[in-house]
């Protein structure tokens, strides 16, 4: 690939990056644990939008269990949003026909 071709597409790339950034703020994913007793919702900017905990799971004598459930729900939400972000980025890089770079944007190496 000719590096000058990439420079020619710089403006198009910037427009697409701006579009993706807008979409990241608008997208959200929810992770849950404990049979949906705990839910964590995050957006594509990795900002926590909501944490929902059912009354049944709140046991003042077992705070470590609640902490584990929140951590598990957060981990699931993060994994889901990372997958969506990678799909969004793949659509941009595919249009630009960039070379495959293992490890870029959190992809596998």
C-alpha positions in Angstrom: 0.0 0.0 0.0 1.2 3.5 -0.9 1.5 5.7 2.2 0.5 8.7 0.1 -2.8 7.1 -0.5 -3.5 7.2 3.2 -2.6 10.9 3.3 -5.1 11.5 0.6 -7.8 9.9 2.7 -6.9 11.7 5.9 -9.9 14.1 5.7 -12.3 11.2 5.1 -10.7 9.2 8.0 -11.1 12.2 10.3 -14.8 12.5 9.4 -15.3 8.8 10.1 -13.4 9.0 13.4 -15.6 11.9 14.5 -18.7 9.9 13.5 -17.5 6.9 15.5 -16.8 9.1 18.5 -20.4 10.4 18.3 -21.7 6.8 18.0 -19.6 5.7 21.0 -21.4 8.1 23.3 -24.8 7.0 22.0 -24.2 3.2 22.2 -24.6 1.4 25.5 -24.4 -2.2 26.7 -25.6 -3.8 29.9 -23.8 -6.5 31.8 -25.5 -8.6 34.5 -24.7 -11.2 37.1 -26.5 -13.2 39.7 -29.4 -14.0 37.3 -29.8 -10.2 36.5 -29.9 -9.3 40.2 -27.1 -6.9 39.4 -26.8 -4.9 36.2 -24.2 -2.4 35.0 -24.8 -0.2 32.0 -21.9 1.5 30.2 -21.5 3.5 27.0 -18.9 3.3 24.3 -16.8 5.9 26.1 -16.5 3.5 29.0 -18.6 5.7 31.2 -20.9 3.9 33.7 -24.4 5.0 33.0 -26.3 3.0 35.6 -25.9 0.4 38.3 -29.0 -1.5 39.2 -29.1 -3.8 42.2 -32.2 -5.8 43.2 -33.2 -5.6 46.9 -33.0 -9.4 47.3 -29.2 -9.4 46.7 -28.5 -6.8 49.3 -27.4 -8.7 52.5 -25.5 -6.5 54.9 -23.8 -9.6 56.3 -22.5 -10.6 52.8 -21.0 -7.5 51.3 -18.2 -9.4 49.5 -20.9 -11.4 47.4 -22.5 -8.1 46.3 -19.1 -6.7 45.4 -18.3 -9.8 43.3 -21.7 -9.5 41.5 -21.1 -5.9 40.7 -17.5 -6.7 39.4 -18.8 -9.5 37.3 -21.6 -7.4 35.8 -19.1 -4.6 35.1 -16.7 -7.1 33.4 -19.5 -8.4 31.2 -20.7 -4.9 30.2 -17.1 -3.9 29.3 -16.6 -7.0 27.2 -19.8 -6.3 25.3 -19.0 -2.7 24.6 -15.4 -3.6 23.5 -16.9 -6.0 21.0 -19.2 -3.3 19.6 -16.3 -0.8 19.4 -14.2 -3.2 17.6 -17.0 -3.8 15.1 -17.4 0.0 14.6 -13.6 0.4 14.0 -13.5 -2.6 11.7 -16.1 -0.9 9.5 -13.9 2.2 9.2 -10.6 0.3 8.6 -12.3 -2.0 6.1 -13.5 1.0 4.1 -10.0 2.5 4.1 -8.4 -0.9 3.2 -5.8 -0.5 5.9 -3.3 -3.4 6.3 -4.1 -5.9 8.9 -2.3 -5.0 12.1 -2.7 -7.6 14.8 -3.1 -6.1 18.3 -4.4 -2.8 17.0 -7.5 -1.5 18.8 -7.4 -4.5 21.1 -7.6 -7.1 18.4 -5.9 -10.4 18.7 -2.3 -10.8 17.8 
